[in-house]
Amino acid sequence: MTKAQKKQAEDFIHLLGRAHDGIKKTIETKNIEAALDVLSQCQECAIKLGEIIEEIEGEDFVTISIIEDYCELVYQFYEKLSQGQPVNGNQAYKALRKSLIRMENSIKNDIKERREVVFLPYKASMWDSLESVWRAADEDPDCDAYVIPIPYFDRDSEGNFKEMHYEGGQYPAYVPVTHYDDYDIAVHEPDMIFIHNPYDDYNYVTSVAPKFYSRNLKQYTEKLVYIPYFVLGEIDPENKEALKGIEHFCVAPGVLNADVVIVQSENMRKAYIEILTEAIGESTRSQWEKKILGLGSPKMDKVLETREEDCNIPEDWMRILTKEDGSRKKVILYNTSVTALLQHEEKMLIKMRSVFETFKDSADDVALLWRPHPLIKATIESMRPLLWMDYEKLVEEYKAEGWGIYDDSAELDRAIALSDAYYGDHSSLVQLCQQAGRPVMIQDVEIV
């Protein structure tokens, strides 16, 4: 049971104790109707307390039987009074108090207070932004850590919800996944909740289910923690122009509603502080200085610890990665972004075809591993439906020809571990590849 839950249970005990004073008084003053009403409220309060404890500790937990004994005692006094039998107010008070003390002692001594930490990823491909933190929580013997992938929706051009997605089946086998219907956050009130989607209803392409918006989650935990699912290019926090370029990442609902925000570096922390202070007001600077921590990105942790020999590589990939003599080809990680497609549209498709033709001609010695941004489908289909048809055709052609790898899996770390170099658009992958020691080249759409 979490600290908040135990406090709630103790509050129930306090309420029942006060109600006993009322029962004694109403019996002694012969106000039987009022006494029956208070007894009924005690019964309801005890039943509610039992339901909470049963939900968390199980139906066979020792405190449940003690609560049942209390409820039986309350029922007996209720029946006697309702049937006009004499009841001594002081004796009733003492009997109820004795039963309540047993209940209070059981809650205090039998229910162990543990930290409960919940992780709410939405896209499996972004799980790496939380994984190293989850590992630390999972290894703590005094902590119960839950990974609860949450559903999200595509949105149409008018912002209406379309298809719902749930990616709970796409997480690594070593990650125990709890279905979101099997964990009631309002009941559990976890000590900490970790999120990696900061946008709530301000994302016009996708949206997590509204019950999981940061403003709603904040009601049920002492500490809501936001860790970005992306890694940004490092900037000078005193460069005003550079700060404007990342403003939309910083002034987001998840950042504003979180109790703690963990970013990739101390410089990025300073950048967030400057941007938020400028947007909200100088009087809020100390608030951001306390809230935002430059502790590093779990995405970096995942990339740096993943080795090729630890990866599960599909057989059809091995055929592409291996030369005829059995030696390994050089692997180029090719990344295409949502932004580039939106900006350049058909010109970007022409550029991609050119890239594919170049690598196809070199396929005997070099393997291309194409990893498009995971939100391309939802974004382009919603905002550029005609472009999406042409893009989808290009994807199908690439996959059908079979000379290169198409990777839309959740395993970003595997793609980086397999690669010898990065080529493609500006994205958070650039920072990750650089940290992993991979050479980086940014493609120019104007050069075909």
C-alpha positions as a Markdown table, in Angstrom:
| # | Residue | x | y | z |
|---|---|---|---|---|
| 1 | Met | 0.0 | 0.0 | 0.0 |
| 2 | Thr | 1.3 | 3.4 | -0.9 |
| 3 | Lys | 1.8 | 6.2 | 1.6 |
| 4 | Ala | -1.2 | 8.1 | 0.2 |
| 5 | Gln | -3.4 | 5.0 | 0.4 |
| 6 | Lys | -2.4 | 4.3 | 4.0 |
| 7 | Lys | -3.1 | 7.9 | 4.9 |
| 8 | Gln | -6.6 | 7.4 | 3.4 |
| 9 | Ala | -7.2 | 4.3 | 5.4 |
| 10 | Glu | -6.1 | 6.1 | 8.6 |
| 11 | Asp | -8.6 | 8.9 | 7.7 |
| 12 | Phe | -11.4 | 6.4 | 7.5 |
| 13 | Ile | -10.5 | 5.2 | 11.1 |
| 14 | His | -10.6 | 8.8 | 12.3 |
| 15 | Leu | -14.0 | 9.4 | 10.8 |
| 16 | Leu | -15.4 | 6.2 | 12.4 |
| 17 | Gly | -14.0 | 7.3 | 15.7 |
| 18 | Arg | -15.8 | 10.6 | 15.5 |
| 19 | Ala | -19.0 | 8.8 | 14.4 |
| 20 | His | -18.9 | 6.6 | 17.6 |
| 21 | Asp | -19.2 | 9.8 | 19.7 |
| 22 | Gly | -22.3 | 10.6 | 17.8 |
| 23 | Ile | -23.8 | 7.1 | 18.3 |
| 24 | Lys | -23.3 | 7.3 | 22.0 |
| 25 | Lys | -24.8 | 10.8 | 22.2 |
| 26 | Thr | -27.9 | 10.0 | 20.1 |
| 27 | Ile | -28.6 | 6.7 | 22.0 |
| 28 | Glu | -28.4 | 8.5 | 25.4 |
| 29 | Thr | -30.7 | 11.2 | 24.2 |
| 30 | Lys | -33.2 | 8.6 | 22.8 |
| 31 | Asn | -32.8 | 10.0 | 19.2 |
| 32 | Ile | -33.0 | 6.5 | 17.7 |
| 33 | Glu | -33.6 | 7.7 | 14.1 |
| 34 | Ala | -30.3 | 9.7 | 14.3 |
| 35 | Ala | -28.5 | 6.8 | 15.9 |
| 36 | Leu | -29.6 | 4.5 | 13.1 |
| 37 | Asp | -28.5 | 7.0 | 10.5 |
| 38 | Val | -25.0 | 7.2 | 12.0 |
| 39 | Leu | -24.7 | 3.4 | 12.4 |
| 40 | Ser | -25.7 | 3.1 | 8.7 |
| 41 | Gln | -23.0 | 5.6 | 7.7 |
| 42 | Cys | -20.4 | 3.7 | 9.8 |
| 43 | Gln | -21.3 | 0.5 | 8.0 |
| 44 | Glu | -20.9 | 2.2 | 4.6 |
| 45 | Cys | -17.6 | 3.8 | 5.6 |
| 46 | Ala | -16.2 | 0.4 | 6.9 |
| 47 | Ile | -17.3 | -1.4 | 3.7 |
| 48 | Lys | -15.6 | 1.2 | 1.5 |
| 49 | Leu | -12.4 | 0.9 | 3.6 |
| 50 | Gly | -12.6 | -2.9 | 3.2 |
| 51 | Glu | -13.0 | -2.5 | -0.6 |
| 52 | Ile | -9.9 | -0.3 | -0.8 |
| 53 | Ile | -7.7 | -2.7 | 1.2 |
| 54 | Glu | -9.1 | -5.7 | -0.7 |
| 55 | Glu | -8.3 | -4.1 | -4.0 |
| 56 | Ile | -4.7 | -3.5 | -3.0 |
| 57 | Glu | -3.8 | -6.3 | -0.5 |
| 58 | Gly | -6.2 | -9.1 | -1.6 |
| 59 | Glu | -9.5 | -10.5 | -0.3 |
| 60 | Asp | -7.8 | -12.8 | 2.2 |
| 61 | Phe | -5.7 | -10.1 | 3.9 |
| 62 | Val | -5.9 | -10.1 | 7.7 |
| 63 | Thr | -7.4 | -6.7 | 8.1 |
| 64 | Ile | -10.5 | -7.7 | 5.9 |
| 65 | Ser | -11.7 | -10.1 | 8.5 |
| 66 | Ile | -11.3 | -7.5 | 11.3 |
| 67 | Ile | -13.4 | -5.1 | 9.3 |
| 68 | Glu | -16.0 | -7.7 | 8.7 |
| 69 | Asp | -16.2 | -8.3 | 12.5 |
| 70 | Tyr | -16.7 | -4.5 | 13.0 |
| 71 | Cys | -19.5 | -4.4 | 10.4 |
| 72 | Glu | -21.2 | -7.3 | 12.1 |
| 73 | Leu | -21.1 | -5.5 | 15.4 |
| 74 | Val | -22.5 | -2.3 | 13.8 |
| 75 | Tyr | -25.3 | -4.4 | 12.3 |
| 76 | Gln | -26.2 | -6.0 | 15.6 |
| 77 | Phe | -26.6 | -2.6 | 17.3 |
| 78 | Tyr | -28.6 | -1.3 | 14.3 |
| 79 | Glu | -31.0 | -4.3 | 14.5 |
| 80 | Lys | -31.5 | -3.9 | 18.2 |
| 81 | Leu | -32.3 | -0.2 | 17.9 |
| 82 | Ser | -34.6 | -0.6 | 14.9 |
| 83 | Gln | -36.5 | -3.4 | 16.7 |
| 84 | Gly | -36.9 | -1.2 | 19.9 |
| 85 | Gln | -34.6 | -3.2 | 22.1 |
| 86 | Pro | -32.7 | -1.4 | 24.8 |
| 87 | Val | -29.1 | -0.4 | 24.0 |
| 88 | Asn | -26.7 | 1.2 | 26.5 |
| 89 | Gly | -25.0 | 4.1 | 24.7 |
| 90 | Asn | -21.8 | 3.8 | 26.7 |
| 91 | Gln | -21.5 | 0.0 | 26.2 |
| 92 | Ala | -22.1 | 0.4 | 22.5 |
| 93 | Tyr | -19.4 | 3.1 | 22.3 |
| 94 | Lys | -16.9 | 0.9 | 24.2 |
| 95 | Ala | -17.6 | -2.2 | 22.0 |
| 96 | Leu | -17.3 | -0.2 | 18.8 |
| 97 | Arg | -14.2 | 1.5 | 19.9 |
| 98 | Lys | -12.6 | -1.8 | 20.9 |
| 99 | Ser | -13.3 | -3.2 | 17.4 |
| 100 | Leu | -12.1 | 0.0 | 15.8 |
| 101 | Ile | -8.8 | -0.2 | 17.7 |
| 102 | Arg | -8.2 | -3.7 | 16.4 |
| 103 | Met | -8.8 | -2.4 | 12.9 |
| 104 | Glu | -6.5 | 0.6 | 13.4 |
| 105 | Asn | -3.7 | -1.6 | 14.8 |
| 106 | Ser | -4.0 | -4.0 | 11.8 |
| 107 | Ile | -3.8 | -1.1 | 9.3 |
| 108 | Lys | -0.8 | 0.3 | 11.2 |
| 109 | Asn | 1.1 | -3.0 | 11.7 |
| 110 | Asp | 0.0 | -5.5 | 9.1 |
| 111 | Ile | -0.2 | -3.2 | 6.0 |
| 112 | Lys | 3.3 | -2.5 | 4.8 |
| 113 | Glu | 4.0 | 0.9 | 3.3 |
| 114 | Arg | 5.8 | 0.5 | 0.0 |
| 115 | Arg | 6.6 | 2.9 | -2.8 |
| 116 | Glu | 4.5 | 2.3 | -5.9 |
| 117 | Val | 5.8 | 3.7 | -9.1 |
| 118 | Val | 3.9 | 3.6 | -12.4 |
| 119 | Phe | 5.3 | 4.1 | -15.9 |
| 120 | Leu | 2.8 | 5.1 | -18.6 |
| 121 | Pro | 4.5 | 4.8 | -22.1 |
| 122 | Tyr | 2.2 | 5.1 | -25.1 |
| 123 | Lys | 4.3 | 4.0 | -28.1 |
| 124 | Ala | 6.5 | 1.0 | -27.6 |
| 125 | Ser | 9.2 | 2.5 | -29.8 |
| 126 | Met | 9.6 | 5.3 | -27.2 |
| 127 | Trp | 9.9 | 2.9 | -24.2 |
| 128 | Asp | 13.7 | 3.5 | -24.2 |
| 129 | Ser | 13.0 | 7.0 | -22.8 |
| 130 | Leu | 11.8 | 5.3 | -19.5 |
| 131 | Glu | 13.5 | 1.9 | -19.4 |
| 132 | Ser | 16.6 | 2.6 | -17.3 |
| 133 | Val | 14.5 | 4.4 | -14.7 |
| 134 | Trp | 12.1 | 1.5 | -14.6 |
| 135 | Arg | 15.0 | -0.9 | -14.2 |
| 136 | Ala | 16.2 | 1.0 | -11.1 |
| 137 | Ala | 12.6 | 1.0 | -9.6 |
| 138 | Asp | 12.1 | -2.7 | -10.4 |
| 139 | Glu | 15.3 | -3.7 | -8.7 |
| 140 | Asp | 14.4 | -1.8 | -5.5 |
| 141 | Pro | 13.1 | -4.4 | -3.0 |
| 142 | Asp | 10.9 | -1.7 | -1.3 |
| 143 | Cys | 9.3 | -0.6 | -4.6 |
| 144 | Asp | 6.4 | -2.0 | -6.7 |
| 145 | Ala | 7.0 | -0.8 | -10.3 |
| 146 | Tyr | 4.2 | -1.1 | -12.9 |
| 147 | Val | 4.6 | -0.7 | -16.7 |
| 148 | Ile | 1.2 | 0.2 | -18.1 |
| 149 | Pro | 1.2 | 1.1 | -21.8 |
| 150 | Ile | -1.7 | 3.4 | -22.5 |
| 151 | Pro | -3.9 | 3.6 | -25.6 |
| 152 | Tyr | -3.6 | 6.5 | -28.0 |
| 153 | Phe | -5.6 | 7.7 | -31.0 |
| 154 | Asp | -4.9 | 9.1 | -34.4 |
| 155 | Arg | -6.6 | 12.3 | -35.2 |
| 156 | Asp | -8.1 | 13.5 | -38.5 |
| 157 | Ser | -7.5 | 16.9 | -40.0 |
| 158 | Glu | -10.2 | 18.4 | -37.8 |
| 159 | Gly | -8.8 | 17.0 | -34.6 |
| 160 | Asn | -11.4 | 14.3 | -34.1 |
| 161 | Phe | -10.3 | 10.9 | -32.7 |
| 162 | Lys | -10.0 | 8.1 | -35.3 |
| 163 | Glu | -8.4 | 4.7 | -34.8 |
| 164 | Met | -7.3 | 3.7 | -31.3 |
| 165 | His | -3.9 | 2.0 | -30.9 |
| 166 | Tyr | -2.6 | -0.1 | -28.0 |
| 167 | Glu | 1.0 | -1.4 | -28.2 |
| 168 | Gly | 1.2 | -3.4 | -25.0 |
| 169 | Gly | 2.2 | -6.6 | -26.9 |
| 170 | Gln | 5.3 | -4.9 | -28.4 |
| 171 | Tyr | 7.4 | -4.5 | -25.3 |
| 172 | Pro | 10.5 | -6.6 | -24.6 |
| 173 | Ala | 9.8 | -10.0 | -23.0 |
| 174 | Tyr | 11.6 | -9.0 | -19.8 |
| 175 | Val | 9.2 | -6.1 | -19.2 |
| 176 | Pro | 6.1 | -7.2 | -17.3 |
| 177 | Val | 3.2 | -5.3 | -18.8 |
| 178 | Thr | 0.0 | -4.5 | -16.9 |
| 179 | His | -3.1 | -3.7 | -19.0 |
| 180 | Tyr | -4.5 | -0.2 | -18.3 |
| 181 | Asp | -7.9 | -1.7 | -17.5 |
| 182 | Asp | -6.4 | -3.8 | -14.7 |
| 183 | Tyr | -4.9 | -0.9 | -12.7 |
| 184 | Asp | -7.1 | 1.9 | -11.3 |
| 185 | Ile | -4.8 | 4.9 | -10.7 |
| 186 | Ala | -7.5 | 6.6 | -8.7 |
| 187 | Val | -7.6 | 3.6 | -6.3 |
| 188 | His | -3.8 | 2.9 | -6.1 |
| 189 | Glu | -2.7 | 6.6 | -5.9 |
| 190 | Pro | 0.9 | 5.6 | -6.8 |
| 191 | Asp | 3.7 | 7.6 | -5.2 |
| 192 | Met | 5.2 | 8.5 | -8.6 |
| 193 | Ile | 3.9 | 8.4 | -12.2 |
| 194 | Phe | 6.3 | 8.7 | -15.1 |
| 195 | Ile | 5.2 | 9.9 | -18.5 |
| 196 | His | 7.0 | 10.6 | -21.8 |
| 197 | Asn | 4.2 | 12.3 | -23.8 |
| 198 | Pro | 3.9 | 16.0 | -22.7 |
| 199 | Tyr | 1.2 | 17.2 | -25.2 |
| 200 | Asp | -2.1 | 16.1 | -23.7 |
| 201 | Asp | -4.8 | 17.5 | -26.2 |
| 202 | Tyr | -2.4 | 19.9 | -27.9 |
| 203 | Asn | -1.0 | 17.3 | -30.4 |
| 204 | Tyr | -3.0 | 17.6 | -33.6 |
| 205 | Val | -1.9 | 14.2 | -35.0 |
| 206 | Thr | -2.2 | 11.8 | -32.1 |
| 207 | Ser | -3.5 | 11.9 | -28.6 |
| 208 | Val | -3.3 | 9.6 | -25.6 |
| 209 | Ala | -6.6 | 8.7 | -24.1 |
| 210 | Pro | -7.8 | 11.8 | -22.2 |
| 211 | Lys | -7.9 | 10.1 | -18.8 |
| 212 | Phe | -4.1 | 9.9 | -19.1 |
| 213 | Tyr | -3.6 | 13.6 | -19.8 |
| 214 | Ser | -1.0 | 15.0 | -17.4 |
| 215 | Arg | -3.6 | 17.3 | -15.8 |
| 216 | Asn | -5.7 | 14.3 | -14.9 |
| 217 | Leu | -2.8 | 12.1 | -13.7 |
| 218 | Lys | -1.6 | 14.9 | -11.4 |
| 219 | Gln | -4.7 | 14.4 | -9.2 |
| 220 | Tyr | -3.6 | 10.8 | -8.2 |
| 221 | Thr | 0.0 | 11.0 | -7.3 |
| 222 | Glu | 2.4 | 13.0 | -5.1 |
| 223 | Lys | 5.0 | 13.2 | -7.9 |
| 224 | Leu | 4.3 | 13.3 | -11.6 |
| 225 | Val | 7.6 | 13.0 | -13.5 |
| 226 | Tyr | 8.0 | 13.9 | -17.2 |
| 227 | Ile | 10.9 | 12.6 | -19.2 |
| 228 | Pro | 11.0 | 13.5 | -22.9 |
| 229 | Tyr | 10.7 | 10.7 | -25.5 |
| 230 | Phe | 13.2 | 12.6 | -27.7 |
| 231 | Val | 16.8 | 13.9 | -27.4 |
| 232 | Leu | 17.4 | 17.4 | -28.8 |
| 233 | Gly | 20.5 | 18.8 | -30.3 |
| 234 | Glu | 22.5 | 20.6 | -27.6 |
| 235 | Ile | 22.2 | 24.4 | -27.7 |
| 236 | Asp | 23.7 | 27.4 | -26.0 |
| 237 | Pro | 21.1 | 28.5 | -23.3 |
| 238 | Glu | 22.1 | 32.1 | -23.9 |
| 239 | Asn | 21.3 | 31.9 | -27.6 |
| 240 | Lys | 17.9 | 33.5 | -27.9 |
| 241 | Glu | 17.3 | 32.3 | -31.5 |
| 242 | Ala | 18.2 | 28.7 | -30.6 |
| 243 | Leu | 15.8 | 28.9 | -27.6 |
| 244 | Lys | 13.0 | 29.9 | -29.9 |
| 245 | Gly | 13.6 | 26.8 | -32.0 |
| 246 | Ile | 12.8 | 24.4 | -29.1 |
| 247 | Glu | 10.1 | 26.5 | -27.4 |
| 248 | His | 7.3 | 24.2 | -28.4 |
| 249 | Phe | 9.0 | 21.2 | -26.7 |
| 250 | Cys | 9.3 | 23.2 | -23.4 |
| 251 | Val | 6.0 | 25.0 | -23.1 |
| 252 | Ala | 3.8 | 21.9 | -23.1 |
| 253 | Pro | 1.1 | 20.7 | -20.7 |
| 254 | Gly | 3.2 | 17.8 | -19.4 |
| 255 | Val | 6.1 | 20.1 | -18.5 |
| 256 | Leu | 3.8 | 22.6 | -16.8 |
| 257 | Asn | 1.8 | 20.0 | -14.9 |
| 258 | Ala | 4.7 | 17.7 | -13.9 |
| 259 | Asp | 6.3 | 18.0 | -10.4 |
| 260 | Val | 9.6 | 16.9 | -11.9 |
| 261 | Val | 11.0 | 17.2 | -15.4 |
| 262 | Ile | 14.2 | 15.3 | -16.3 |
| 263 | Val | 16.1 | 16.5 | -19.4 |
| 264 | Gln | 19.2 | 15.3 | -21.2 |
| 265 | Ser | 21.9 | 17.7 | -19.8 |
| 266 | Glu | 22.6 | 20.7 | -17.6 |
| 267 | Asn | 22.6 | 23.0 | -20.6 |
| 268 | Met | 19.2 | 21.7 | -21.7 |
| 269 | Arg | 18.0 | 22.3 | -18.2 |
| 270 | Lys | 19.1 | 25.9 | -18.4 |
| 271 | Ala | 17.4 | 26.3 | -21.8 |
| 272 | Tyr | 14.1 | 25.0 | -20.4 |
| 273 | Ile | 14.3 | 27.4 | -17.5 |
| 274 | Glu | 15.0 | 30.4 | -19.7 |
| 275 | Ile | 12.1 | 29.5 | -22.1 |
| 276 | Leu | 9.6 | 28.8 | -19.4 |
| 277 | Thr | 10.5 | 31.9 | -17.4 |
| 278 | Glu | 10.2 | 34.0 | -20.6 |
| 279 | Ala | 6.8 | 32.4 | -21.4 |
| 280 | Ile | 5.2 | 32.4 | -17.9 |
| 281 | Gly | 6.9 | 35.3 | -16.1 |
| 282 | Glu | 10.2 | 36.1 | -14.3 |
| 283 | Ser | 8.4 | 35.4 | -10.9 |
| 284 | Thr | 8.3 | 31.7 | -11.8 |
| 285 | Arg | 12.0 | 31.2 | -12.4 |
| 286 | Ser | 12.6 | 29.6 | -9.0 |
| 287 | Gln | 9.8 | 27.2 | -9.7 |
| 288 | Trp | 11.5 | 25.9 | -12.9 |
| 289 | Glu | 14.9 | 25.8 | -11.2 |
| 290 | Lys | 13.5 | 23.4 | -8.6 |
| 291 | Lys | 11.4 | 21.4 | -11.0 |
| 292 | Ile | 13.7 | 20.8 | -14.0 |
| 293 | Leu | 16.7 | 18.4 | -13.5 |
| 294 | Gly | 19.5 | 17.9 | -16.1 |
| 295 | Leu | 20.1 | 14.2 | -15.1 |
| 296 | Gly | 20.5 | 12.8 | -18.6 |
| 297 | Ser | 18.3 | 10.8 | -20.9 |
| 298 | Pro | 17.4 | 7.2 | -20.4 |
| 299 | Lys | 17.5 | 6.9 | -24.2 |
| 300 | Met | 21.2 | 7.5 | -24.1 |
| 301 | Asp | 21.5 | 4.8 | -21.4 |
| 302 | Lys | 19.7 | 2.3 | -23.5 |
| 303 | Val | 21.8 | 3.0 | -26.7 |
| 304 | Leu | 25.1 | 2.9 | -24.8 |
| 305 | Glu | 24.4 | -0.4 | -23.1 |
| 306 | Thr | 23.0 | -2.3 | -26.1 |
| 307 | Arg | 25.4 | -4.5 | -28.0 |
| 308 | Glu | 24.8 | -6.2 | -31.3 |
| 309 | Glu | 25.4 | -9.7 | -29.8 |
| 310 | Asp | 22.6 | -9.0 | -27.4 |
| 311 | Cys | 20.1 | -8.2 | -30.2 |
| 312 | Asn | 17.6 | -10.6 | -31.7 |
| 313 | Ile | 18.2 | -10.2 | -35.5 |
| 314 | Pro | 15.5 | -11.5 | -37.9 |
| 315 | Glu | 16.7 | -14.1 | -40.4 |
| 316 | Asp | 15.6 | -12.0 | -43.4 |
| 317 | Trp | 17.8 | -9.2 | -42.0 |
| 318 | Met | 20.8 | -11.5 | -41.7 |
| 319 | Arg | 20.5 | -12.3 | -45.4 |
| 320 | Ile | 20.7 | -8.6 | -46.2 |
| 321 | Leu | 23.5 | -7.9 | -43.7 |
| 322 | Thr | 25.8 | -10.7 | -44.9 |
| 323 | Lys | 28.0 | -10.9 | -48.0 |
| 324 | Glu | 28.2 | -14.0 | -50.2 |
| 325 | Asp | 31.5 | -14.9 | -48.5 |
| 326 | Gly | 29.9 | -14.8 | -45.1 |
| 327 | Ser | 31.5 | -11.5 | -44.0 |
| 328 | Arg | 29.5 | -8.6 | -42.7 |
| 329 | Lys | 28.5 | -5.6 | -44.8 |
| 330 | Lys | 28.8 | -2.1 | -43.6 |
| 331 | Val | 25.4 | -1.0 | -42.3 |
| 332 | Ile | 24.0 | 2.5 | -42.9 |
| 333 | Leu | 21.1 | 3.6 | -40.7 |
| 334 | Tyr | 18.8 | 5.7 | -42.9 |
| 335 | Asn | 16.4 | 7.9 | -40.9 |
| 336 | Thr | 13.6 | 9.9 | -42.5 |
| 337 | Ser | 11.6 | 12.4 | -40.4 |
| 338 | Val | 8.1 | 13.7 | -40.3 |
| 339 | Thr | 9.2 | 17.3 | -40.6 |
| 340 | Ala | 11.2 | 16.8 | -43.8 |
| 341 | Leu | 8.2 | 15.1 | -45.5 |
| 342 | Leu | 5.8 | 17.9 | -44.4 |
| 343 | Gln | 8.3 | 20.6 | -45.6 |
| 344 | His | 9.4 | 19.1 | -48.9 |
| 345 | Glu | 6.5 | 16.8 | -49.8 |
| 346 | Glu | 7.0 | 15.3 | -53.3 |
| 347 | Lys | 10.6 | 16.6 | -53.4 |
| 348 | Met | 11.4 | 14.5 | -50.4 |
| 349 | Leu | 10.0 | 11.4 | -52.0 |
| 350 | Ile | 12.2 | 12.1 | -55.1 |
| 351 | Lys | 15.2 | 12.4 | -52.7 |
| 352 | Met | 14.3 | 9.1 | -51.0 |
| 353 | Arg | 14.0 | 7.3 | -54.3 |
| 354 | Ser | 17.4 | 8.6 | -55.3 |
| 355 | Val | 18.9 | 7.4 | -52.0 |
| 356 | Phe | 17.4 | 3.9 | -52.5 |
| 357 | Glu | 18.8 | 3.7 | -56.0 |
| 358 | Thr | 22.3 | 4.6 | -54.8 |
| 359 | Phe | 22.3 | 2.0 | -52.0 |
| 360 | Lys | 20.6 | -0.6 | -54.2 |
| 361 | Asp | 23.6 | -0.3 | -56.6 |
| 362 | Ser | 26.0 | -0.9 | -53.6 |
| 363 | Ala | 23.9 | -3.6 | -52.0 |
| 364 | Asp | 26.7 | -6.2 | -52.4 |
| 365 | Asp | 28.9 | -4.3 | -49.9 |
| 366 | Val | 26.6 | -2.0 | -48.0 |
| 367 | Ala | 23.3 | -2.7 | -46.2 |
| 368 | Leu | 20.7 | 0.1 | -45.9 |
| 369 | Leu | 18.6 | -0.1 | -42.7 |
| 370 | Trp | 15.7 | 2.3 | -43.3 |
| 371 | Arg | 14.0 | 3.4 | -40.1 |
| 372 | Pro | 11.3 | 6.0 | -40.7 |
| 373 | His | 10.0 | 8.1 | -37.8 |
| 374 | Pro | 7.2 | 6.1 | -36.0 |
| 375 | Leu | 4.7 | 9.0 | -36.3 |
| 376 | Ile | 5.0 | 9.4 | -40.1 |
| 377 | Lys | 1.9 | 7.4 | -40.9 |
| 378 | Ala | -0.4 | 9.1 | -38.4 |
| 379 | Thr | 1.0 | 12.6 | -39.3 |
| 380 | Ile | 1.1 | 12.4 | -43.1 |
| 381 | Glu | -2.1 | 10.4 | -43.5 |
| 382 | Ser | -3.9 | 13.1 | -41.4 |
| 383 | Met | -2.2 | 16.3 | -42.8 |
| 384 | Arg | -1.2 | 15.3 | -46.3 |
| 385 | Pro | -3.5 | 12.4 | -47.5 |
| 386 | Leu | -2.4 | 12.6 | -51.1 |
| 387 | Leu | 1.3 | 12.6 | -50.1 |
| 388 | Trp | 0.6 | 9.6 | -47.9 |
| 389 | Met | -0.6 | 7.5 | -50.9 |
| 390 | Asp | 2.6 | 8.2 | -52.7 |
| 391 | Tyr | 4.7 | 7.6 | -49.6 |
| 392 | Glu | 3.0 | 4.3 | -48.9 |
| 393 | Lys | 3.6 | 3.2 | -52.4 |
| 394 | Leu | 7.3 | 3.9 | -52.0 |
| 395 | Val | 7.4 | 1.9 | -48.8 |
| 396 | Glu | 5.8 | -1.1 | -50.4 |
| 397 | Glu | 8.2 | -1.0 | -53.4 |
| 398 | Tyr | 11.2 | -0.8 | -51.1 |
| 399 | Lys | 10.0 | -3.7 | -49.0 |
| 400 | Ala | 9.0 | -5.8 | -52.0 |
| 401 | Glu | 12.4 | -5.5 | -53.6 |
| 402 | Gly | 14.1 | -7.0 | -50.5 |
| 403 | Trp | 17.6 | -5.6 | -50.9 |
| 404 | Gly | 17.4 | -3.3 | -47.9 |
| 405 | Ile | 16.0 | -3.6 | -44.3 |
| 406 | Tyr | 12.8 | -1.8 | -43.4 |
| 407 | Asp | 12.6 | -1.3 | -39.6 |
| 408 | Asp | 9.4 | 0.0 | -38.0 |
| 409 | Ser | 9.9 | -2.0 | -34.8 |
| 410 | Ala | 10.1 | -0.6 | -31.3 |
| 411 | Glu | 13.8 | -1.5 | -31.0 |
| 412 | Leu | 15.6 | 1.7 | -31.9 |
| 413 | Asp | 18.6 | 0.6 | -29.8 |
| 414 | Arg | 19.0 | -2.5 | -32.0 |
| 415 | Ala | 19.1 | -0.3 | -35.2 |
| 416 | Ile | 21.9 | 1.8 | -33.7 |
| 417 | Ala | 23.8 | -1.2 | -32.4 |
| 418 | Leu | 23.8 | -2.8 | -35.9 |
| 419 | Ser | 24.8 | 0.3 | -37.8 |
| 420 | Asp | 28.2 | 1.6 | -38.7 |
| 421 | Ala | 27.1 | 5.1 | -39.7 |
| 422 | Tyr | 24.0 | 7.4 | -39.8 |
| 423 | Tyr | 22.5 | 9.1 | -42.8 |
| 424 | Gly | 19.3 | 11.0 | -43.0 |
| 425 | Asp | 17.3 | 13.9 | -41.6 |
| 426 | His | 17.9 | 16.0 | -38.5 |
| 427 | Ser | 16.3 | 14.1 | -35.6 |
| 428 | Ser | 17.0 | 12.9 | -32.1 |
| 429 | Leu | 18.7 | 9.9 | -33.6 |
| 430 | Val | 21.6 | 12.1 | -34.6 |
| 431 | Gln | 22.4 | 12.8 | -30.9 |
| 432 | Leu | 22.0 | 9.1 | -30.0 |
| 433 | Cys | 24.3 | 8.0 | -32.9 |
| 434 | Gln | 26.9 | 10.5 | -32.0 |
| 435 | Gln | 26.9 | 9.4 | -28.4 |
| 436 | Ala | 27.3 | 5.8 | -29.7 |
| 437 | Gly | 30.3 | 6.9 | -31.7 |
| 438 | Arg | 28.7 | 6.5 | -35.2 |
| 439 | Pro | 29.7 | 9.0 | -38.0 |
| 440 | Val | 26.7 | 11.2 | -39.0 |
| 441 | Met | 25.8 | 12.7 | -42.3 |
| 442 | Ile | 22.7 | 14.8 | -42.8 |
| 443 | Gln | 20.9 | 14.4 | -46.2 |
| 444 | Asp | 20.2 | 17.4 | -48.4 |
| 445 | Val | 16.9 | 17.2 | -50.2 |
| 446 | Glu | 18.2 | 19.5 | -52.9 |
| 447 | Ile | 20.9 | 17.0 | -54.0 |
| 448 | Val | 19.6 | 14.0 | -56.0 |
